[in-house]
Amino acid sequence: MTYSLEKASVLIVEDMVPMAMLTKKILETFGFEEVYIAHTGEKAFELYQKHAPDLVITDWVLDGIDGLDLVKLIRRDPLSKNSYVPIILMTGFSHKLRVMAARDIGVSEFLVKPFTAKDLYARIVQAVEKPRTFVDSGEFFGPDRRRRRSKTPESCPSRRMDDVRRNTSGE
């Protein structure tokens, strides 16, 4: 499906100017007209507060406040304009532990560099068409970290000690 994105705004957080400009140009070809750029996490949060963008795309590695710290600010800071904004984290590091760390901080989507325009568009569409329910457990606030849904509780393996005790005691 093609979207009309000219009324949506995006904040790009990228310390490498050529990468920020390339990402901006790609977003403009998608139809975004309001694209803000910050080269530091501090400036990004300032722009985020000022413009309340509809989407945030941030690099992981930044001087000072890095991408994960920025996500924490957006999700948890009482001054945050919209804690539910979709956040796409882009990085050159795709190791499973890094993906899990990003997910556990509250990132909506993960985009590995180098990426194509198609990859970026797919992440944006995912955030628009299939937004995940937000969870607030006290320790975590962000999109539900589970992507796969079981059809029945019986098809779900026991992962917690209470589940194991319950299953072995016949409850």
matplotlib code that plots the C-alpha trace (Angstrom):
import matplotlib.pyplot as plt

x = [0.0, 1.2, 0.8, 0.4, 3.2, 3.4, 1.6, 3.7, 7.0, 10.2, 13.2, 16.5, 19.2, 22.5, 26.0, 27.4, 26.2, 26.3, 24.2, 21.7, 21.3, 20.9, 18.3, 16.5, 16.5, 15.1, 12.3, 11.5, 11.1, 8.6, 6.6, 7.7, 7.9, 8.8, 12.1, 14.2, 17.9, 19.9, 23.5, 23.6, 21.2, 20.9, 19.8, 17.5, 15.6, 15.4, 14.0, 11.7, 10.2, 9.8, 8.3, 6.7, 7.5, 5.3, 8.4, 11.9, 14.8, 18.0, 21.4, 22.7, 26.2, 26.2, 28.4, 27.0, 23.5, 23.5, 20.5, 19.4, 19.6, 17.5, 14.9, 14.8, 14.3, 11.5, 9.8, 10.3, 11.0, 8.1, 8.8, 8.4, 5.7, 4.7, 6.1, 4.3, 6.0, 7.4, 11.2, 13.4, 16.9, 19.5, 22.9, 25.7, 25.7, 23.3, 24.4, 21.4, 22.3, 22.3, 18.9, 17.6, 19.1, 17.4, 14.1, 14.4, 14.8, 11.6, 12.6, 9.8, 11.8, 15.5, 17.2, 20.7, 23.1, 23.8, 20.1, 18.2, 15.2, 13.1, 14.3, 13.6, 10.1, 9.4, 10.2, 8.0, 5.1, 5.6, 5.3, 2.2, 0.3, 1.2, 1.9, 2.5, 0.6, 2.6, 3.5, 4.3, 5.6, 7.3, 10.8, 9.9, 7.8, 7.6, 6.1, 5.3, 8.6, 6.8, 6.2, 4.8, 1.5, 0.6, -2.9, -3.4, -1.8, -1.0, 1.2, 3.4, 6.4, 6.7, 9.3, 8.8, 9.3, 5.6, 4.6, 6.8, 5.5, 1.9, 2.3, 3.9, 1.5, -1.5, -3.0]
y = [0.0, 3.5, 6.2, 9.9, 11.1, 14.8, 15.6, 13.4, 14.6, 12.8, 13.4, 11.9, 11.5, 10.8, 12.2, 11.5, 14.3, 12.4, 9.6, 12.1, 13.9, 10.6, 9.4, 12.8, 12.6, 9.0, 10.2, 13.1, 10.7, 8.8, 12.1, 13.4, 17.2, 17.9, 16.2, 17.5, 16.5, 16.3, 15.3, 14.6, 13.0, 16.2, 18.2, 15.4, 15.5, 19.3, 19.1, 16.2, 18.4, 21.4, 19.6, 16.4, 14.4, 11.5, 9.2, 9.1, 7.4, 7.4, 6.0, 3.9, 5.3, 9.1, 11.3, 12.0, 10.7, 7.7, 6.3, 4.0, 6.8, 8.9, 6.1, 6.0, 9.8, 9.7, 6.7, 7.6, 11.3, 13.2, 16.0, 13.8, 15.0, 11.5, 8.4, 6.3, 7.6, 4.9, 4.8, 3.1, 2.4, 2.2, 0.7, -1.1, -3.6, -6.4, -9.0, -10.7, -9.3, -5.8, -6.3, -7.7, -4.8, -2.3, -4.1, -4.2, -0.4, 0.3, 0.6, 0.0, -1.3, -2.1, -1.2, -2.4, -0.2, -0.2, -0.2, 0.3, 2.7, -0.4, -1.6, 1.8, 2.0, -1.5, -0.4, 2.6, 0.6, -2.0, 0.8, 2.3, -0.9, -3.1, -1.0, -3.1, -2.6, -0.7, -2.4, -0.6, -3.1, -0.6, -1.7, -1.6, 0.8, 0.4, -1.7, -5.3, -7.2, -10.3, -10.4, -14.0, -14.8, -18.3, -19.5, -21.4, -21.2, -25.0, -24.3, -21.9, -23.4, -22.8, -20.1, -19.2, -21.2, -20.6, -22.1, -25.2, -25.6, -25.2, -27.7, -30.3, -29.9, -30.5, -27.0]
z = [0.0, -0.8, 1.9, 1.6, 4.0, 3.3, 6.5, 8.7, 10.2, 10.9, 13.1, 11.9, 14.5, 12.8, 13.5, 10.1, 7.9, 4.5, 6.1, 7.6, 4.2, 2.3, 4.8, 4.4, 0.6, 0.8, 3.2, 0.9, -2.1, 0.1, 0.4, 3.8, 3.7, 7.4, 8.1, 11.0, 11.5, 14.7, 14.9, 18.7, 21.1, 23.1, 20.1, 19.0, 22.3, 22.0, 18.5, 19.6, 22.3, 19.9, 16.9, 18.3, 15.1, 14.0, 13.6, 15.0, 13.1, 15.2, 14.9, 17.8, 18.1, 18.9, 21.0, 24.4, 24.6, 22.3, 20.4, 23.2, 25.8, 23.4, 23.2, 27.0, 27.2, 24.6, 26.3, 30.0, 30.5, 32.0, 29.6, 26.5, 24.1, 23.0, 24.6, 22.0, 18.9, 16.6, 16.8, 14.2, 15.4, 12.6, 13.2, 11.6, 14.5, 13.9, 16.4, 18.1, 21.5, 20.2, 18.6, 21.9, 23.8, 21.5, 21.7, 25.5, 25.6, 23.6, 20.0, 17.5, 14.6, 13.9, 10.6, 9.8, 7.9, 5.0, 4.1, 0.9, 0.5, 0.3, 3.7, 5.3, 3.7, 5.0, 8.6, 8.2, 6.9, 9.7, 12.2, 10.5, 9.6, 12.4, 15.5, 18.5, 21.8, 24.3, 27.6, 30.9, 33.4, 35.6, 34.4, 30.7, 28.7, 25.0, 22.2, 23.1, 22.6, 21.3, 17.6, 17.3, 18.8, 19.9, 19.0, 22.2, 25.6, 25.3, 22.2, 24.2, 26.0, 29.7, 30.3, 33.9, 37.0, 38.0, 34.7, 35.3, 38.9, 37.7, 35.0, 37.2, 40.2, 38.0, 38.4]

ax = plt.figure().add_subplot(projection="3d")
ax.plot(x, y, z, "-o")
ax.set_aspect("equal")
plt.show()
